[in-house]
Amino acid sequence: MHRFLDLQALNARDEAELTDAFVRVLRSGWYVLGPEVDAFEREFAEACRVAHAIGVGNGLDALTLILKAYRQLGRLAEGTEVIVPDNSFVATALAVTEAGCVPVPVEPEEDSFLIDPQRVEAAIGPRTGAIIAVHLYGRLADMGRLRSLADRHGLLLIEDAAQAHGAFDAAGRSVGTLGDAAGFSFFPVKNLGALGDAGAVTTQDAQLAEAVRRLRNYGSSEKYVHAVKGVNSRLDELQAALLRVKLRRMADDAEQRRVLAERYRAGIRNPLIGLPQAGEPAASHVWHLFVVRCGQRDALQAHLHACGIPTLIHYPIPIHRQAAYSELAAHALPIADRLAGEVLSLPLYPGMPEPLVEAVIDACNRFAGHASQAESKEPTCH
Ligand SMILES: *Cc1c(COP(=O)(O)O)cnc(C)c1O
């Protein structure tokens, strides 16, 4: 059985440089917030063409610290509503509740999987303070329309950029600059992945950047002087040094993912399988995941498994259906419900072996659905 994502092979591409980086940090005697973090923040900010990048412990903290910093700056209050897509990883909502605000889940557009600006507008009320747009599966949300909505209603617009490192919009603007602030995750499986947990906040706003810097380090800008109640969410030197090596591949990896996505989009021809849209322009999609739709999703997954093709579901339970968010259970979100039952992620990563690419296309094209498999209960690869 192949792997859904071969992290070992991905990181083996840089083994010599990653090892050098490790040895450099080992011998430096300095392990948390230091010259490697400073350099990575500079280099990541440059890659995103953004004024400020602040390294933090993980992607959830990046989003949480943005919201907490806005609370300290008086831009959000306890109980303020924050609009989030219902079809996202739970962290998008957790950041909102962690910051003492209230998530309001909104439906995606059926054909793009991205938060629907029209439904966002309908969800805006007197207590709304912010919108979090998730660039789901690596494709930029419609930031133009969301920005004008946010401006019209005096709302903050925040990017959950955990899946979209290196994406650019039609005007050549980078992910991380398309809202008031953005949260990135460098969890190992993300398009830019560390060898452990790591994250970053990007923003053009110097005041917000300073507030996030302070919050991540116990609310302190000066040792043992604590202006606010902060947390410990620092980026360590080792992850920063490793990320500096991997950052050099970010643009090329995005291009490799686009090439593979086009292979799938051209090669998979099966009326039972709905293909994801390309980005418009191509640079606006970095294909963190290649997600197809199928009315017989579980049968398709079993068929692919029988063919030796690993797949995953992102995500099987929408946020408003999670036990952790029982307070949201009364929301009617039928599109998010339907997608949760139909989406399936196919393997796609830079350097993916050619035989696997062909095997995925071939196995998808041979899926015949329930009808033909009625006799044999076992899924087959025929
Ligand atoms: C991965 C992810 C996060 C959280 O990042 P962590 O580093 O795992 O905390 C948040 N939002 C989305 C959409 C993600 O995919």
PDBQT file of the ligand as one rigid body, heavy atoms in Angstrom, charges set to zero:
ROOT
HETATM    1  C1  LIG A 401      -3.925  22.576  10.044  1.00  0.00    +0.000 C 
HETATM    2  C2  LIG A 401      -4.961  23.600  10.123  1.00  0.00    +0.000 A 
HETATM    3  C3  LIG A 401      -5.073  24.453  11.244  1.00  0.00    +0.000 A 
HETATM    4  C4  LIG A 401      -4.322  24.269  12.516  1.00  0.00    +0.000 C 
HETATM    5  O1  LIG A 401      -2.936  24.208  12.435  1.00  0.00    +0.000 OA
HETATM    6  P1  LIG A 401      -2.112  23.449  13.582  1.00  0.00    +0.000 P 
HETATM    7  O2  LIG A 401      -0.702  23.845  13.297  1.00  0.00    +0.000 OA
HETATM    8  O3  LIG A 401      -2.362  21.993  13.441  1.00  0.00    +0.000 OA
HETATM    9  O4  LIG A 401      -2.575  23.983  14.895  1.00  0.00    +0.000 OA
HETATM   10  C5  LIG A 401      -6.027  25.469  11.193  1.00  0.00    +0.000 A 
HETATM   11  N1  LIG A 401      -6.834  25.618  10.135  1.00  0.00    +0.000 NA
HETATM   12  C6  LIG A 401      -6.772  24.804   9.057  1.00  0.00    +0.000 A 
HETATM   13  C7  LIG A 401      -7.704  25.046   7.917  1.00  0.00    +0.000 C 
HETATM   14  C8  LIG A 401      -5.848  23.753   9.023  1.00  0.00    +0.000 A 
HETATM   15  O5  LIG A 401      -5.803  22.951   7.949  1.00  0.00    +0.000 OA
ENDROOT
TORSDOF 0
